[in-house]
């Protein structure tokens, strides 16, 4: 491994993936190096970064792709323990938010409970 590797700042994102793949490509076994080459070639593939369209509480919205319900709530800025989520007419339990995927065209209903008197 080149000595200058330790002097460089940590890099993130697609460029970081590409840079790390280039730095380690020659130091790995051929099969692992081939996997890294593929990763490096796909690092700048922006087709996977296109927006998805969701119907949220009856309103159609275009959002950055999210992989699960919890990520969706984070992107929407919804926090708290008093939230109920329905995905395609099925209520999703809080314990399943991390495992329930969200796809393009899904219908989502989000209800926040507010206390008061």
C-alpha positions, 0 to 999 in steps of 0.5 A, spaced: 500 500 500 502 506 498 505 510 503 501 517 501 495 513 502 495 514 510 496 522 509 490 523 504 483 525 508 478 520 508 473 521 502 466 519 502 460 518 497 461 515 490 468 518 489 470 515 495 468 508 493 472 509 486 478 512 490 478 506 495 477 501 490 483 504 486 487 504 492 486 497 494 485 494 487 492 491 486 493 489 493 487 484 493 486 477 490 484 477 483 477 475 484 476 481 490 479 486 485 474 484 479 469 485 484 472 492 486 473 494 479 465 493 478 464 497 484 468 502 481 465 502 474 458 503 478 460 508 483 458 514 478 451 510 476 446 516 477 440 512 474 439 509 481 439 516 484 433 518 480 427 520 484 421 516 486 414 518 486 409 516 492 402 518 494 403 521 501 397 522 505 393 523 498 398 528 495 403 525 490 410 527 491 417 526 488 422 524 493 430 521 493 430 514 493 429 511 500 429 503 502 425 503 508 419 506 512 424 509 517 428 512 512 422 515 509 420 518 515 427 521 516 427 524 509 420 527 511 422 530 517 417 526 521 420 524 528 416 521 535 413 515 538 406 517 536 406 516 529 402 510 525 404 508 518 400 505 513 403 502 506 398 500 500 392 500 505 396 495 510 398 498 517 406 497 518 408 496 525 414 500 528 418 494 529 417 492 521 419 499 519 426 497 518 424 491 514 419 494 510 421 497 503 418 503 499 417 502 492 416 507 486 408 508 486 406 506 493 401 509 497 403 512 504 398 514 510 402 517 516 398 519 522 401 523 528 398 523 534 397 529 538 395 530 545 391 536 548 385 537 551 
